[in-house]
Amino acid sequence: MKKNREILFTTARIGSCEVANRFVMCPMAGTAIVNWVGSEGYDPGVHDLFVNRAKDGVGLLIPGSVPVYSFKDHSWLWQHPEAFEGVSEFMDELHSYGSKVFFQLTVGAGRNFTIPKEAYEHYEQLNPIMKLDALNASPDEGLPNVWINDFKSRQVTVDEIHELVHAMAETAWLCKQNGVDGVDVHAVHEGYLLDQFTLPYTNHRTDEYGGSLENRLRFACEIVHAIKERCGADYPVSLRYSVTSKTRGFNQGIIPADQESTEIGRTMEESRKAVRILEDAGYDAFNADNGTYDAWYYSHPPVYMPLNCNLNEVMEIKKYTSKPVICAGRMQLDEAATAVAKGSLDFVGIARQFLADEKFLTKMREGRDEDVIPCISCHLGCMPIGMWKNSGCVMGSQTGICALNPYSHNEKKYEAVPSKSPKNIAVIGGGIAGMEFALQADRRGHQVDLYEKSARLGGVFNEAACFSFKEKDRDLLRYYRVQIEKSGVQVHLMSNIASLDDVQADEYVIATGAAAVRKPKIDGIENATPALDFLSGGMECGDRVIIIGGGLTGCEIAYELAMKGKHPILVEIQDDILKIPGSSMANTSYLRDAFVFYKVPVYTSAETLSIREDTCLVRLEDGREETLQADQIIFSAGYLSGSSLAGSGNEHVHVIGDADRVSNLRNAIWSANDLVLTLA
């Protein structure tokens, strides 16, 4: 272990609870031990996920949020103690490894409620059943829902507030009775319902819950009072807390580079006062970061956010409270250790990195940084909840899983069991899919030969990782190359396999990536540079660059160029940029806000008619045609799947990754893991 990190493995306290070290596994969607959204109760499906993190030595585990009210059958969790059956035994098991557990209890989402477009369109029919008006209820009448701005909130009543306070206390009592070490109140954080009461732009009430800061914090203070009265003054209660809101308007965040916009939510000045009020009310710790759903990229920081993106603000409030403070948000251990050593921080909050590698702390203790699967903040597995123009909430897949590590949350399925009949396997293509399959097959005892036509491993992910903000992507490439070197995989670089007859194997895995760049049928397209060529060439360009295609690659090129002071222009034929199924709103909203800040022109519903050496003729959404001037024109229209090696019909030939279907990193890795299971 690096000596400077030793302090992170020392004990600390939250109220009466002694925690074995300074590591907190933060709550994530899809990881609740007790589900009550649909009255489900105890979920044994997360057993292995948390046991593995306890074995890894995480000091404090906070599973996903537990709502105190079910909108499926309109019932209070505290009135259903049977929902906790199995929890006490599970707590005993986690305690046996030295971990403590807090349950995060929530009063609801308010205007954050993730409503799909279809539900809103059938509001009249669904509201009596789903109580959509209650799900979206907020401090103010008429607040716009985050996902569908036309869906307006009704106002939460005082009686409902009192019911929620009572429910939080009684549910906390059930937690205590079942061996849960404490509760984390959700939340004066992220613009959820409780936070909406505290923020001046979402609370204009004239009763005792509105107006002054003390009144706006009253709901949160009443909750901790009630929990302490019901469970005892020594029962630990932490608060999920956003230090500042980083919000300039509804669905408008303030990116880190923006020093010009005015905060309409919680300012640092107000936060300094708020933590004192909340501490006096009885909270034992602040589980902190920044942001709201209007600036979602602080609470769920994507790759574009700086490392340790919330640390400065969290260290600032530490000056104003005597209670322990936890900081989350792309936290890096060296910076966290320095902050703890200075007394500016007490715990480091980590979420998705624990999904990416279930042995993260073990590898840290053993000084094996090079063996850690790095979280790249892609959100493709853990938070695939997207949004684009008029879409509402678009759910990609199961939450609480990892694009890079299928084993997390699917431990029994993807356990690396030695093969009963080891095979000789030829893998054609050394990109991410090929390397992932080769490693997983090698771990199961197969003999693997990996053939790559170029002089390097990594495929087009090398170009995807070239942006200045993708240091973790480059760490991932380094991880794969190190693991391949340590494995028994035989690597053959500069090996262009034209026919499977060129190699002898029991099984053939085609992982050659996409067959070709998709070339739009535009007059003069030969005057534009393919995005892949632009990236591989070092992104050298003039000042004014037109990018045709507002998907992920096109937008990332525009963002990189804007940060360098150049003047990119985006042209997208669809009605919105970043219209990518499986994407996360945390990622895409950052780029949209960045384009506003950097004043990047974005043309949507815009058809590119022709391209010349330094001009691009575009038909705009209103039918007008406009000639755009440029020093360089780039097109980013995606790729075509397929491989000449895949068409034999041979049952021993398998195709994975983009060679099978063009998708994303998660598909590359998961398709490799799914295939290896079939070759047991």
C-alpha positions in Angstrom: 0.0 0.0 0.0 1.2 3.5 -0.7 2.1 5.1 2.6 0.1 8.2 2.1 -3.1 6.1 1.7 -2.7 4.4 5.1 -4.9 7.0 6.8 -7.8 5.9 4.7 -7.7 2.6 6.4 -8.0 4.0 9.9 -11.2 3.9 12.0 -13.6 6.8 12.4 -17.0 7.4 13.9 -20.4 8.6 12.7 -22.3 9.3 15.9 -22.2 6.1 18.0 -21.1 3.9 15.1 -17.4 3.1 14.7 -16.5 2.5 11.1 -13.5 0.3 10.3 -12.0 2.7 7.7 -12.8 5.8 5.7 -14.5 4.2 2.8 -18.2 4.6 2.2 -20.0 2.7 -0.6 -22.6 5.3 -1.7 -26.1 4.4 -2.6 -26.9 3.7 -6.3 -30.1 3.0 -8.2 -30.7 -0.7 -8.4 -28.9 -1.6 -5.2 -31.6 -1.4 -2.5 -31.7 -4.2 0.0 -35.4 -3.4 0.7 -37.4 -2.3 -2.3 -40.7 -0.5 -1.7 -41.4 1.3 -5.0 -43.7 -1.5 -5.8 -44.1 -3.1 -2.4 -41.5 -5.7 -3.1 -39.6 -6.0 0.3 -36.3 -7.6 1.0 -34.3 -8.3 -2.2 -31.9 -11.3 -1.9 -30.7 -10.5 -5.4 -28.2 -7.9 -4.0 -26.7 -10.4 -1.5 -23.5 -11.2 -3.4 -23.0 -7.6 -4.4 -22.8 -6.4 -0.8 -21.1 -9.5 0.6 -18.3 -9.1 -1.9 -17.8 -5.4 -1.0 -17.8 -6.3 2.7 -15.2 -9.0 2.0 -13.2 -6.3 0.2 -13.2 -4.3 3.4 -15.6 -1.4 2.7 -16.2 0.3 6.1 -19.7 1.6 5.5 -22.2 0.3 3.0 -25.2 2.4 2.0 -27.5 0.5 -0.4 -29.9 2.2 -2.7 -32.7 4.4 -1.5 -35.7 2.9 0.3 -38.9 4.8 -0.3 -41.2 5.0 2.8 -44.3 4.9 0.6 -45.3 2.6 -2.2 -47.2 4.1 -5.1 -48.1 0.7 -6.5 -50.6 -0.2 -3.7 -50.4 3.1 -1.8 -49.0 1.6 1.4 -46.5 2.8 4.0 -43.4 0.6 4.5 -43.5 1.0 8.3 -46.9 -0.7 8.4 -45.3 -3.8 6.7 -42.5 -5.2 8.9 -42.7 -8.4 6.9 -40.9 -6.5 4.1 -37.7 -6.7 6.3 -37.8 -10.4 6.7 -34.3 -11.6 5.9 -32.6 -8.2 6.6 -31.5 -9.1 10.2 -29.7 -12.2 9.0 -28.1 -10.3 6.1 -26.9 -7.6 8.5 -25.3 -10.2 10.7 -23.5 -11.6 7.7 -22.2 -8.2 6.6 -21.1 -7.4 10.1 -19.1 -10.6 10.3 -16.8 -9.1 7.7 -16.4 -5.9 9.6 -18.7 -3.6 7.6 -21.4 -1.3 8.9 -24.6 -0.6 7.0 -26.8 2.4 6.8 -30.1 2.3 4.9 -31.0 5.4 2.9 -34.6 6.4 3.5 -36.4 8.7 1.0 -39.5 10.8 1.1 -39.7 10.9 -2.6 -38.6 12.6 -5.8 -41.0 15.5 -6.3 -40.4 17.1 -9.7 -37.4 14.7 -10.2 -39.9 11.9 -10.7 -38.7 9.9 -13.7 -41.8 9.9 -15.9 -41.7 8.2 -19.3 -43.4 10.1 -22.2 -45.9 7.3 -22.6 -47.1 7.7 -19.0 -47.6 11.4 -19.4 -49.5 11.0 -22.7 -51.9 8.6 -20.9 -52.0 10.7 -17.7 -55.8 10.8 -17.4 -56.0 7.0 -17.5 -52.9 6.3 -15.3 -53.3 8.9 -12.6 -56.1 7.2 -10.7 -54.0 4.0 -10.7 -50.4 5.3 -10.3 -51.2 8.5 -8.5 -48.9 10.4 -10.9 -49.9 13.7 -9.3 -48.7 12.5 -5.9 -45.4 11.1 -7.4 -44.7 14.5 -8.9 -46.0 16.6 -5.9 -43.5 19.3 -4.9 -43.2 22.3 -2.5 -44.7 24.6 -5.1 -47.7 24.3 -7.3 -46.8 24.2 -11.0 -43.1 23.3 -10.9 -41.9 21.7 -14.2 -41.0 18.0 -14.1 -37.4 17.5 -14.9 -38.1 14.9 -17.6 -41.2 16.4 -19.1 -41.4 20.1 -18.5 -45.1 20.3 -19.4 -45.9 18.0 -16.5 -46.5 20.4 -13.6 -46.5 19.5 -9.9 -49.2 19.9 -7.4 -48.2 21.3 -4.0 -47.4 18.9 -1.1 -49.8 19.6 1.8 -48.8 20.2 5.4 -50.6 17.0 6.4 -48.6 15.1 3.9 -45.4 16.5 5.3 -46.4 15.3 8.7 -47.2 11.9 7.4 -43.8 11.6 5.7 -42.0 12.7 8.8 -43.8 10.0 10.9 -43.1 7.4 8.2 -39.4 8.2 8.1 -39.2 7.8 11.9 -41.1 4.5 12.0 -39.2 3.1 9.1 -35.9 4.0 10.8 -37.2 2.1 13.8 -37.7 -1.0 11.6 -34.2 -0.6 10.4 -32.8 -0.4 13.9 -34.9 -3.5 15.0 -33.4 -5.4 12.1 -29.8 -4.7 12.9 -29.2 -1.8 10.5 -26.5 0.4 12.0 -28.0 3.8 11.0 -30.0 5.6 8.4 -29.0 8.1 5.7 -31.8 10.6 5.1 -32.5 11.2 1.5 -32.1 14.1 1.0 -31.2 17.7 1.1 -29.5 16.7 -2.1 -29.8 16.5 -5.9 -33.0 18.4 -6.0 -35.1 15.6 -4.6 -38.3 16.4 -2.8 -36.7 17.2 0.6 -34.1 19.4 -1.2 -36.8 21.1 -3.2 -38.2 22.4 0.1 -34.8 23.9 0.9 -34.1 25.7 -2.4 -35.3 29.2 -3.2 -36.1 28.5 -6.8 -38.5 25.6 -6.0 -40.0 26.8 -2.7 -42.1 29.9 -2.6 -44.4 28.7 0.1 -45.8 31.2 2.6 -46.5 28.7 5.4 -44.0 27.5 8.1 -42.2 25.4 5.4 -41.3 28.4 3.2 -39.6 31.7 3.3 -36.6 31.9 5.6 -33.7 29.4 5.5 -34.9 28.0 8.8 -38.4 27.4 7.4 -37.1 25.8 4.2 -35.0 23.4 6.3 -37.8 22.7 8.7 -39.0 19.5 6.9 -35.4 18.0 7.1 -35.0 19.0 10.7 -38.4 17.5 11.7 -37.3 14.2 10.2 -34.1 13.9 12.2 -36.0 15.0 15.4 -38.6 12.3 14.8 -36.0 9.6 14.1 -34.0 10.4 17.2 -37.1 10.5 19.3 -38.3 7.1 18.0 -34.9 5.3 17.8 -32.9 7.0 20.5 -30.5 9.9 20.5 -27.6 7.6 19.9 -29.0 6.0 16.7 -26.8 7.4 13.9 -28.5 9.6 11.2 -26.5 11.0 8.3 -27.9 13.4 5.7 -27.3 13.2 1.9 -26.4 16.7 1.2 -25.6 18.9 -1.8 -23.3 21.7 -0.7 -24.2 23.9 -3.7 -26.8 23.4 -6.4 -24.7 24.4 -9.4 -28.0 25.4 -11.1 -28.8 28.4 -13.3 -32.4 27.5 -14.3 -34.8 24.6 -14.8 -32.9 22.0 -16.8 -29.9 24.3 -16.8 -26.7 23.5 -14.9 -23.5 25.4 -14.3 -20.6 23.4 -15.6 -17.3 23.8 -13.7 -15.8 26.1 -16.4 -18.7 28.5 -16.1 -17.8 31.3 -13.6 -20.4 33.7 -15.0 -23.8 32.2 -14.3 -25.8 33.1 -11.2 -26.7 30.3 -8.8 -30.5 30.1 -8.2 -30.3 27.2 -5.8 -28.2 26.7 -2.7 -25.1 29.0 -2.7 -22.0 28.4 -0.6 -22.9 31.3 1.6 -26.3 29.7 2.4 -24.7 26.2 2.8 -22.4 27.4 5.5 -25.4 28.5 7.5 -27.5 25.4 6.6 -25.0 22.8 7.9 -25.0 24.5 11.3 -28.8 24.4 11.5 -28.9 20.8 10.3 -26.2 19.8 12.8 -28.0 21.5 15.7 -31.2 19.6 14.6 -29.4 16.3 15.2 -27.7 15.0 12.0 -24.6 13.0 12.8 -22.8 13.3 9.4 -23.1 15.0 6.0 -22.9 12.7 3.0 -22.1 15.4 0.5 -21.5 16.4 -3.1 -23.1 19.1 -5.3 -25.8 19.5 -7.9 -29.5 18.9 -8.6 -31.3 17.1 -11.4 -31.0 20.4 -13.3 -27.2 19.9 -12.9 -27.2 16.1 -12.7 -23.6 15.8 -13.7 -22.4 16.8 -10.2 -24.2 14.0 -8.4 -23.5 11.5 -11.2 -20.3 12.9 -12.7 -19.6 11.8 -16.3 -16.2 11.5 -18.0 -16.4 15.2 -18.8 -16.3 16.3 -15.1 -13.0 16.8 -13.4 -11.7 14.2 -11.0 -12.6 15.0 -7.4 -15.1 17.4 -8.8 -17.0 18.1 -5.5 -14.1 18.0 -3.1 -13.4 21.7 -2.8 -17.0 22.6 -1.8 -17.3 19.7 0.6 -14.0 20.6 2.3 -15.4 24.2 2.7 -18.4 23.1 4.7 -16.2 20.9 6.9 -15.1 24.3 8.4 -18.6 25.0 9.6 -19.6 21.7 11.2 -18.1 19.5 13.9 -19.8 16.4 12.4 -18.0 14.0 10.0 -18.2 14.8 6.3 -18.2 12.3 3.4 -17.3 13.5 -0.2 -18.4 11.7 -3.3 -17.8 12.5 -7.0 -15.0 10.8 -9.0 -12.9 10.7 -5.9 -9.3 9.7 -6.2 -7.5 8.1 -3.3 -4.4 10.3 -3.1 -6.4 13.5 -3.0 -8.9 12.0 -0.5 -6.0 10.8 1.7 -4.5 14.3 1.7 -7.8 15.9 2.6 -8.4 13.4 5.5 -4.8 14.0 6.8 -5.5 17.7 6.9 -8.8 17.2 8.8 -10.7 18.7 5.8 -12.6 15.4 5.2 -13.5 12.3 7.2 -14.7 9.7 4.7 -14.4 9.1 0.9 -17.6 8.2 -0.8 -17.2 5.8 -3.7 -20.0 4.2 -5.7 -19.4 3.2 -9.3 -15.7 2.3 -8.8 -16.9 -0.4 -6.4 -19.1 -1.8 -9.2 -16.3 -1.7 -11.7 -14.0 -3.7 -9.5 -15.3 -5.8 -6.5 -11.7 -6.1 -5.2 -10.8 -2.5 -5.5 -9.7 -2.0 -1.8 -7.9 -5.3 -1.7 -5.8 -4.3 -4.7 -5.2 -0.9 -3.1 -4.0 -2.5 0.1 -1.7 -4.8 -1.9 -0.3 -1.9 -4.0 -1.7 -3.4 -7.2 -3.1 -0.2 -8.8 -2.3 -1.6 -12.3 -4.8 -4.4 -11.7 -7.8 -2.2 -10.9 -10.6 -2.0 -13.4 -11.0 1.8 -13.5 -14.5 3.3 -13.6 -14.6 5.5 -16.7 -17.8 7.3 -15.7 -19.7 6.2 -18.8 -23.0 5.4 -17.0 -23.8 2.8 -19.6 -24.6 0.1 -17.0 -25.2 1.9 -13.7 -27.4 4.7 -14.9 -28.7 4.3 -18.4 -31.6 6.7 -17.9 -31.6 9.0 -20.9 -33.5 12.1 -22.1 -33.6 14.1 -25.3 -36.1 16.4 -26.9 -39.7 15.5 -25.9 -38.6 12.0 -24.9 -39.4 12.0 -21.2 -37.4 9.4 -19.2 -35.9 6.7 -21.4 -34.9 3.7 -19.4 -32.0 1.8 -21.1 -31.7 -1.4 -19.0 -31.3 -2.6 -15.4 -29.5 -0.1 -13.2 -26.8 -0.8 -10.6 -24.7 -2.9 -13.0 -21.4 -2.1 -14.7 -20.6 -1.8 -18.4 -17.0 -2.9 -17.6 -17.7 -5.7 -15.1 -20.7 -7.9 -15.8 -19.9 -9.9 -12.7 -21.2 -7.1 -10.4 -24.8 -7.8 -9.6 -24.7 -10.9 -11.7 -22.2 -12.9 -9.6 -23.6 -16.4 -10.0 -24.0 -16.1 -13.7 -20.5 -14.7 -14.5 -18.5 -16.5 -11.9 -15.2 -17.7 -13.6 -15.6 -21.4 -13.1 -12.8 -23.5 -14.7 -13.8 -25.1 -18.0 -14.5 -28.9 -17.9 -13.3 -29.1 -21.5 -10.6 -26.6 -22.3 -10.4 -25.6 -25.9 -7.9 -23.9 -28.3 -9.6 -20.6 -29.2 -8.5 -18.1 -31.9 -9.6 -14.6 -31.3 -9.5 -12.4 -34.3 -9.3 -8.7 -33.4 -7.5 -7.1 -30.4 -10.0 -4.4 -29.5 -11.9 -4.2 -26.3 -14.3 -7.1 -27.1 -11.4 -9.3 -28.3 -9.2 -8.6 -25.3 -12.1 -9.1 -22.8 -13.1 -12.4 -24.3 -9.4 -13.6 -24.4 -8.9 -12.7 -20.7 -12.2 -14.4 -19.6 -11.5 -17.5 -21.6 -7.9 -17.7 -20.3 -9.2 -17.4 -16.7 -11.4 -20.4 -17.3 -8.5 -22.5 -18.6 -8.8 -22.3 -22.4 -5.8 -21.8 -24.6 -6.2 -18.5 -26.4 -4.4 -17.0 -29.3 -5.2 -13.3 -30.0 -4.6 -12.0 -33.5 -4.5 -8.3 -34.2 -3.8 -6.8 -37.6 -2.2 -3.6 -36.3 0.8 -3.0 -34.1 -1.3 -2.2 -31.0 -4.1 -3.6 -28.9 -7.2 -1.6 -28.2 -8.8 -1.1 -31.6 -10.8 2.1 -32.2 -11.0 2.6 -28.4 -7.5 4.1 -28.8 -9.1 6.9 -30.7 -12.1 7.1 -28.4 -9.7 7.6 -25.5 -7.6 10.3 -27.1 -9.6 13.3 -25.8 -8.0 15.4 -23.0 -10.8 14.5 -20.6 -10.6 10.7 -21.0 -7.7 9.9 -18.7 -9.7 7.0 -17.2 -10.4 5.6 -20.7 -6.6 5.5 -21.2 -6.3 3.8 -17.8 -8.7 1.2 -19.0 -6.6 0.5 -22.1 -3.5 0.3 -19.8 -5.4 -2.2 -17.6 -6.2 -4.5 -20.5 -2.7 -4.4 -21.9 -1.3 -5.2 -18.4 -3.7 -8.1 -17.8 -3.0 -9.5 -21.3 0.7 -9.5 -20.5 0.1 -11.2 -17.2 -2.2 -13.8 -18.7 -1.5 -16.9 -20.7 -3.0 -15.3 -23.8 -0.7 -15.6 -26.8 -0.7 -12.2 -28.7 0.1 -12.0 -32.4 0.4 -8.4 -33.5 0.6 -7.4 -37.2 -1.4 -10.5 -38.0 -4.0 -9.8 -40.6 -6.2 -12.9 -40.8 -7.7 -13.0 -44.2 -9.2 -16.5 -43.8 -9.9 -18.7 -40.9 -8.0 -21.4 -42.8 -4.9 -19.3 -41.8 -5.2 -20.5 -38.2 -6.1 -23.7 -36.5 -8.4 -23.7 -33.5 -11.4 -25.5 -31.9 -13.4 -22.2 -31.8 -13.0 -18.9 -33.6 -14.1 -15.6 -32.1 -14.5 -12.7 -34.6 -13.9 -9.4 -32.7 -12.7 -7.3 -35.6 -14.9 -4.3 -34.8 -17.1 -2.4 -37.2 -16.7 -3.3 -40.9 -16.5 0.3 -42.2 -17.3 3.9 -41.4 -20.8 4.9 -42.3 -20.5 7.4 -45.2 -23.5 9.7 -45.6 -24.9 10.1 -49.1 -24.1 13.8 -49.4 -22.9 15.6 -52.5 -19.2 16.3 -52.0 -18.8 14.0 -49.0 -15.2 13.4 -50.2 -14.4 16.9 -49.0 -15.1 16.0 -45.4 -12.9 14.1 -43.1 -14.2 10.9 -41.3 -14.2 11.5 -37.5 -12.0 8.4 -36.9 -9.3 9.8 -39.3 -9.6 13.2 -37.6 -9.0 11.6 -34.2 -6.2 9.3 -35.3 -4.5 12.3 -36.9 -4.2 14.2 -33.7 -7.2 16.6 -34.1 -5.2 19.1 -36.0 -7.5 21.7 -37.5 -8.2 25.4 -38.2 -10.4 27.6 -36.1 -13.8 27.0 -37.6 -14.8 23.3 -37.8 -18.2 21.9 -39.0 -19.1 18.5 -37.6 -21.8 16.7 -39.4 -23.4 14.3 -36.9 -24.5 15.1 -33.4 -24.0 11.6 -31.9 -21.5 11.0 -29.1 -18.3 11.1 -31.2 -19.3 14.3 -33.0 -20.3 16.0 -29.8 -17.1 15.0 -28.0 -15.1 16.4 -30.9 -17.0 19.6 -30.7 -16.5 19.8 -26.9 -12.8 19.2 -27.1 -12.4 21.9 -29.8 -14.5 24.4 -27.9 -12.3 23.9 -24.8 -9.3 24.6 -26.9 -10.7 27.9 -28.0 -11.8 26.9 -31.5 -15.2 27.4 -33.0 -17.0 24.1 -33.8 -20.4 23.9 -35.4 -22.7 20.9 -35.0 -25.1 19.8 -37.7 -27.5 17.0 -36.9 -30.3 15.6 -39.0 -32.4 14.4 -36.1 -34.4 16.7 -33.9 -31.9 16.6 -31.1 -28.2 15.8 -30.6 -27.1 12.9 -28.4 -30.2 10.9 -29.2 -28.5 7.7 -28.1 -30.5 4.8 -26.6 -28.7 3.5 -23.5 -27.1 6.9 -22.8 -27.4 8.7 -19.4 -28.9 12.1 -19.0 -26.0 12.9 -16.6 -23.6 12.7 -19.5 -25.7 14.2 -22.3 -27.0 17.2 -20.2 -23.4 18.1 -19.4 -22.5 18.4 -23.1 -25.7 20.3 -23.9 -24.9 22.8 -21.1 -21.2 23.0 -22.3 -22.3 23.9 -25.8 -24.4 26.7 -24.3 -21.5 28.0 -22.3 -19.0 27.8 -25.1 -21.5 29.2 -27.6 -21.3 26.3 -29.9 -23.9 26.6 -32.7 -26.1 23.5 -32.8 -28.3 22.9 -35.8 -30.9 20.1 -35.3 -33.4 18.8 -37.8 -30.8 20.1 -40.3 -30.1 18.3 -43.6 -26.7 18.6 -45.1 -27.2 19.1 -48.8 -23.7 19.5 -50.1 -20.1 19.9 -49.0 -17.4 21.8 -50.6 -13.8 22.3 -49.5 -14.6 25.1 -47.1 -18.4 25.4 -47.1 -21.4 23.3 -46.2 -24.9 23.8 -47.5 -27.6 23.0 -44.9 -31.4 23.0 -45.1 -32.5 24.2 -41.6 -35.6 23.1 -39.7 -37.7 26.0 -41.0 -36.8 25.0 -44.6 -34.3 27.8 -45.2 -31.0 26.9 -46.8 -27.8 28.3 -45.3 -24.2 28.1 -46.4 -21.9 27.5 -43.4 -18.2 28.5 -43.7 -15.5 26.3 -42.3 -11.7 25.7 -42.2 -12.5 22.0 -42.0 -15.5 19.7 -42.2 -15.8 16.4 -40.3 -18.5 13.8 -40.6 -19.4 11.5 -37.8 -22.2 9.2 -38.9 -21.4 6.0 -37.1 -20.2 2.6 -38.4 -21.4 -0.5 -40.2 -21.2 -3.9 -38.6 -20.1 -7.1 -40.3 -17.0 -9.2 -41.0 -15.9 -11.2 -44.0 -14.8 -13.9 -41.6 -18.2 -14.3 -40.1 -20.2 -15.7 -43.0 -19.1 -19.3 -43.0 -22.1 -20.7 -41.1 -19.7 -22.8 -39.1 -21.1 -23.4 -35.6 -17.6 -22.9 -34.2 -17.4 -19.4 -35.5 -18.7 -16.7 -33.1 -19.1 -12.9 -33.6 -19.0 -10.4 -30.8 -18.8 -6.6 -30.3 -19.3 -4.2 -33.2 -18.5 -6.9 -35.7 -21.9 -8.4 -34.7 -23.8 -5.2 -34.2 -22.6 -1.6 -33.8 -23.3 -0.5 -30.3 -21.2 0.7 -27.4 -18.5 -0.4 -24.9 -21.0 -2.2 -22.7 -22.1 -4.4 -25.6 -18.5 -5.2 -26.5 -17.7 -6.4 -23.0 -20.9 -8.1 -22.2 -21.1 -9.9 -25.5 -17.6 -11.3 -24.8 -18.6 -12.5 -21.4 -21.9 -14.0 -22.6 -20.0 -15.9 -25.3 -17.4 -17.4 -23.0 -20.2 -18.9 -20.9 -21.4 -20.9 -23.9 -17.9 -22.4 -24.4 -17.6 -23.9 -20.9 
